[in-house]
Amino acid sequence: MPRITAKDIDTLGNLLAEISDLSKKADDIKARLKASGLDHKDGSLFSAVVVHQDRTSLDTAKVRTLLGDRISLVERTSANVSVRVTARRV
């Protein structure tokens, strides 16, 4: 079994906080690019392309209504394991 230390958990929390901050900054730039009306923009090192596409999805509430008690015929359950990290109050 792998050894996990308190320092590992603190490192994980700090990394996740940094990722969150970076994601917010990236999302802001993406939102401004979309709002600019440009289809693409080149930087010195990278290029960005705004992609327009249509997606189709199922309305699960309507599917449940239509199928009623037969909904289990089309449901799929999968196991999921996740890690949640929260700041401790000290």
C-alpha positions in Angstrom: 0.0 0.0 0.0 1.4 3.4 -1.0 2.5 5.7 1.9 0.6 9.0 2.1 1.8 11.8 4.4 0.2 14.9 5.8 2.6 16.9 3.6 1.3 15.0 0.5 -2.2 16.1 1.4 -1.1 19.7 1.9 0.7 19.6 -1.4 -2.4 18.2 -3.1 -4.5 21.0 -1.6 -2.1 23.7 -2.7 -1.9 22.2 -6.2 -5.7 22.1 -6.6 -5.9 25.7 -5.4 -3.3 26.8 -8.0 -5.1 24.8 -10.7 -8.4 26.5 -9.7 -6.8 30.0 -10.0 -5.2 29.1 -13.3 -8.5 27.7 -14.7 -10.3 30.9 -13.7 -7.7 33.0 -15.6 -7.9 30.7 -18.6 -11.7 30.7 -18.6 -11.7 34.5 -18.5 -9.4 34.7 -21.6 -11.5 32.1 -23.4 -14.7 34.1 -22.6 -13.1 37.3 -24.0 -12.0 35.5 -27.1 -15.5 34.1 -27.7 -17.0 37.6 -27.1 -14.6 39.2 -29.5 -16.2 37.6 -32.5 -12.8 36.4 -33.8 -12.5 32.9 -35.2 -8.9 32.5 -34.3 -6.0 34.5 -32.7 -2.3 33.9 -32.8 0.1 34.5 -30.0 3.9 34.3 -30.1 3.9 30.7 -28.9 0.3 29.4 -29.3 -2.7 29.8 -31.5 -6.3 29.7 -30.4 -9.3 28.7 -32.5 -13.0 29.3 -31.6 -14.9 26.2 -32.5 -18.6 26.4 -33.2 -20.6 23.1 -33.1 -24.1 21.8 -32.4 -24.6 19.1 -29.8 -27.6 16.9 -29.2 -28.3 15.4 -25.8 -31.2 13.6 -24.2 -33.5 15.4 -21.8 -33.3 12.9 -18.9 -36.4 14.3 -17.2 -38.5 13.6 -20.3 -37.0 10.2 -20.8 -37.9 9.3 -17.2 -41.4 10.6 -17.8 -41.8 8.6 -21.0 -40.4 5.4 -19.7 -41.9 5.5 -16.2 -41.1 2.3 -14.3 -39.3 0.9 -17.3 -36.4 3.4 -16.9 -34.2 0.7 -15.5 -34.1 -0.8 -19.0 -31.9 2.0 -20.2 -30.0 3.0 -17.0 -26.4 2.1 -16.4 -24.7 2.3 -13.0 -20.9 2.5 -12.6 -18.7 2.6 -9.6 -16.9 5.8 -8.9 -14.1 6.6 -6.4 -13.1 10.2 -5.9 -11.0 12.3 -3.6 -12.3 15.5 -2.0 -9.9 18.0 -0.5 -11.1 20.8 1.8 -9.2 23.4 3.8 -8.9 22.6 7.5 -9.9 25.2 10.1 -6.9 25.7 12.4 
